[in-house]
Every structure is written in structure tokens, then in C-alpha cells.
């Protein structure tokens, strides 16, 4: 309720006051203002809620994006590791296969080496006696001294031959006799030595010889201790058998053993 007063007349002593109720228009304006404030407050709250919701939604979306990216990265890493493991497995299998092939190749090379060695031995092995191989090495320049004879045998991995028994002597003598048909007679160095002081014949191993068959007029104590074997194409006794000579003396060949 409002109180309204005013003075009547120009010089009036009376003042008149009236009480009156506010009009409906003012009430409607106040109500409209209140509703406007409430609406504004609600709008502010709604805006804050929206901001929070949008922020939460953005956070969830970003988190999902990051999780998805991380999952994809882990999947790529896992796939890369699987590919790497598969490649490592392939390399290991390749290495294992190559290792087997290398072992087979190495075995084949060993077999080929032994086969070639056996062929070489068979080529040089012109005569066999009790697991030993014997061959004749001719002199390089026509004649060969006793001092140089071991060298041409060692070039093929052998040594000068010994006579181990009667049968062995006739095997070597008969074999040397084959070459004598081309020259009439031939002589070759052996690995045995003769000691004129003790009148003993020694093998190259240091043991005493069990069998000797000397040429006519041999052994000769005026000559050296190197021993050779002579064979002729005919039956000339003077050109068949063992003989001793000086180290500087030269013969046509050497009989080697291995």
C-alpha cells in the first residue's frame, strides 16, 4: 500500500493524503523482473552445467582417442614384434639349413680330399708290402747323390726304403729289374746304411737289417756307408744286388717308401 499526499490550493493550509493500492501493472512488472532473474540464473546454471558436460565429454572423447591410439600403437608394436620374431625364425631356419649344407659340403670336401689323396697315393704307390707303399723316384738331372736322395722322397711325403725280409728284397729287386730293360741295368738308393767297422747293416729306423743280398765284391770297406740296389736286364751276377757307396756317389734313382 502506498501513501500519497499533496497540498490543495495556492495558499491552503490543508494537506490531503490518499492511500492507494499498487496497480496490477506494477505487480506484473515486478513478477516479470523476478522471472527474468530466475530465468537468467537458470540460464547461468544451465551454461555452467553445459560447460562442465562439454568438458567432461571432451575429456572422455580425448581419453578414448588416446586409448585407441595407444591400443593401435601397441597392436602395431605387437605386429612388428611378431614379424620380427618370424623373420628371426626364418633366419634361424636359414642358418640351420646352411649349417647342415656347410657340414655336408665340408664332409664332401673331406671325402674328395681323401679320395684325391688316395688316388695320388695309388698313382705313386707302384708296389705294396705290408701296408707300406713303395715307388721309384728317378733322378731329376740323370744322376742322384746319396745326400740328395732323401729330399726327392720327402717331396712326396716318403722316406728312402728299407729291405725288411728276403721276400721283400726280391719284390723290390724284381720291380727295379723292370726298369732295367730300358737301360740294360739300373741302380737306386735305399735308406739303409753299412758300418765297415762292425760289418753291420742298419735300417733307417736304427734297427739291424734282418736280410741283405750283396752285389759281387760288396760290401766294400773302402767305400762309404750309403747302400743302393742294382738290377740288370740279364743274368749278370755282377750287376745284381746291394752295394755300398760314398755319400757323394751318384746313382740313377731312389726307392721310396711311405
TAFEN-V494395 format. One record per pair of residues at least 4 apart in sequence whose C-alpha atoms are under 7 Angstrom apart, sorted by sequence separation. I is the first residue (numbers start at 1). J is the second residue. D is the distance in whole Angstrom. If there is no record, write none. Layout:
I|J|D  I|J|D
This chain:
8|12|6  22|26|7  23|27|7  24|28|6  25|29|6  26|30|6  27|31|6  28|32|6  29|33|6  30|34|6  31|35|6  32|36|6  33|37|6  34|38|6  35|39|6  36|40|6  37|41|6  38|42|6  39|43|6  40|44|6  41|45|6  42|46|6  43|47|6  44|48|6  45|49|6  46|50|6  47|51|6  48|52|6  49|53|6  50|54|6  51|55|6  52|56|6  53|57|6  54|58|6  55|59|6  56|60|6  57|61|6  58|62|6  59|63|6  60|64|6  61|65|6  62|66|6  63|67|6  64|68|6  65|69|6  66|70|6  67|71|6  68|72|6  69|73|6  70|74|6  71|75|6  72|76|6  73|77|6  74|78|6  75|79|6  76|80|6  77|81|6  78|82|6  79|83|6  80|84|6  81|85|6  82|86|6  83|87|6  84|88|6  85|89|6  86|90|6  87|91|6  88|92|6  89|93|6  90|94|6  91|95|6  92|96|6  93|97|6  94|98|6  95|99|6  96|100|6  97|101|6  98|102|6  99|103|6  100|104|6  101|105|6  102|106|6  103|107|6  104|108|6  105|109|6  106|110|6  107|111|6  108|112|6  109|113|6  110|114|6  111|115|6  112|116|6  113|117|6  114|118|6  115|119|6  116|120|6  117|121|6  118|122|6  119|123|6  120|124|6  121|125|5  128|132|6  129|133|7  139|143|5  144|148|6  145|149|6  149|153|7  150|154|6  151|155|6  153|157|7  154|158|5  164|168|6  165|169|6  166|170|6  167|171|6  168|172|6  169|173|6  170|174|6  171|175|6  172|176|6  173|177|6  174|178|7  176|180|7  177|181|7  180|184|5  181|185|7  195|199|5  202|206|6  203|207|5  214|218|6  232|236|7  236|240|7  245|249|6  7|12|7  128|133|5  139|144|5  144|149|6  153|158|5  154|159|6  163|168|6  180|185|4  195|200|5  202|207|6  203|208|6  214|219|7  8|14|7  127|133|6  128|134|6  153|159|5  163|169|6  180|186|5  194|200|6  195|201|6  202|208|4  203|209|6  7|14|6  8|15|6  127|134|5  153|160|6  194|201|5  201|208|6  202|209|5  232|239|6  7|15|4  125|133|5  126|134|6  127|135|6  193|201|6  194|202|6  201|209|6  231|239|6  232|240|6  6|15|6  7|16|6  125|134|6  126|135|5  150|159|6  192|201|7  193|202|5  230|239|6  231|240|5  5|15|7  6|16|5  125|135|6  150|160|6  192|202|6  193|203|7  230|240|5  231|241|7  5|16|5  6|17|6  124|135|6  192|203|5  230|241|5  5|17|4  191|203|7  192|204|5  229|241|6  230|242|6  4|17|5  5|18|6  191|204|5  229|242|4  3|17|7  4|18|5  228|242|6  229|243|6  3|18|6  4|19|6  227|242|7  228|243|5  3|19|5  227|243|6  228|244|6  2|19|6  3|20|7  227|244|4  1|19|7  2|20|5  226|244|5  227|245|6  1|20|6  2|21|6  225|244|6  226|245|5  1|21|5  224|244|6  225|245|6  226|246|6  1|22|6  216|237|7  223|244|7  224|245|5  225|246|6  226|247|6  216|238|5  223|245|5  224|246|4  215|238|6  223|246|6  224|247|7  215|239|7  219|243|6  220|244|7  196|221|5  215|240|6  218|243|6  219|244|6  215|241|4  218|244|7  214|241|5  215|242|5  162|190|6  213|241|6  214|242|4  215|243|6  161|190|5  162|191|5  213|242|6  214|243|6  160|190|5  161|191|5  162|192|6  195|225|6  160|191|4  194|225|4  193|225|5  194|226|7  193|226|5  194|227|7  192|226|7  193|227|6  192|227|6  190|227|6  189|227|6  190|228|5  189|228|4  190|229|7  149|189|7  188|228|5  189|229|6  162|203|6  187|228|7  188|229|5  162|204|7  187|229|5  188|230|7  146|189|7  187|230|4  186|230|6  187|231|6  164|209|7  165|210|6  166|211|6  186|231|6  164|210|6  165|211|5  185|231|6  186|232|6  164|211|7  185|232|4  184|232|6  185|233|6  184|233|5  194|244|7  180|231|6  180|232|5  181|233|5  180|233|5  177|231|5  176|231|6  177|232|6  177|233|6  173|231|7  189|251|7  188|251|6  187|251|6  188|252|6  189|253|6  190|254|7  187|252|6  188|253|4  189|254|4  190|255|6  186|252|7  187|253|7  188|254|5  189|255|6  188|255|6  146|226|7  161|255|6  160|255|6  161|256|5  160|256|4  161|257|5  159|256|5  160|257|6  158|256|6  159|257|6  158|257|5  159|258|7  147|247|6  158|258|5  146|247|5  147|248|7  157|258|7  145|247|6  146|248|6  145|248|5  146|249|7  153|256|6  145|249|5  146|250|7  145|250|4  149|254|6  144|250|5  145|251|6  143|250|5  144|251|5  143|251|5  144|252|6  143|252|5  144|253|6  142|252|6  139|252|6  138|252|6  139|253|5  138|253|4  137|253|6  138|254|6  136|253|7  137|254|5  136|254|6  137|255|6  136|255|5  135|255|6  136|256|6  134|255|7  135|256|5  134|256|6  135|257|7  134|257|4  133|257|5  134|258|7  132|257|7  133|258|5  132|258|6
